[in-house]
Amino acid sequence: MATDKMMNRPNFTVHRRLLAVGAVLTGTGALLALVGTAIAGAALVTAGRGWVQQWETAPGELANRTVRQAREASRAGMDAWRSQAQNN
């Protein structure tokens, strides 16, 4: 009885040409999006490099200076904590 009901259902038909055209357009759109993203990324990298080259101090030197300042601040805090602990 179940097979009788299944045979009376209408067939699901897909227009293959439209499906193929949709797949091609989707692939083309994805490729164009990828190329656009690569071009935008290259433009941002180029702009970033130019911006960094305009700095008066090199990024490595800035990083070294910041690390040195952090170490000095840490030592000062540790010394202040130790002297406070000794006074109590």
Summary of the structure (lengths in Angstrom):
residues: 88
radius of gyration: 33.4
end to end distance: 93.4
largest distance: 96.1
contacts: 150
relative contact order: 0.04
helix: 83%
strand: 0%
